[in-house]
Amino acid sequence: MDIHQTTYESFNNFEWLGYELSLLDYDQGTQQVKTLKCGVISGYPKNFCNVVYQRQYTPVLYYISPPVVYSDSEIAFLIDPRNA
């Protein structure tokens, strides 16, 4: 598994990793690209477009196949992406 063109294991030194999301808006009429970023809503402590991956969180597995897992097995699993 690669993240940012490096191995997943290279992130073992970090407790959390954060991203700030934005959108690129391309206008075909004017041939211009605008970057749309989230603003801060007054009364809220953080920007809603920040996504943080935290190592301490373990997501709940809703589905796993095969149901019995052995060392070095390959499995398929399903998690809720809102909580992972």
Secondary structure, DSSP 8 states (H G I E B T S, - for coil): -EETTEEGGGGGG-SEEEEE-EEEEEETTTTEEEEEE----TT-SS-TTEEEEETT----EEEEESSS--TT---EEEE-GGG-
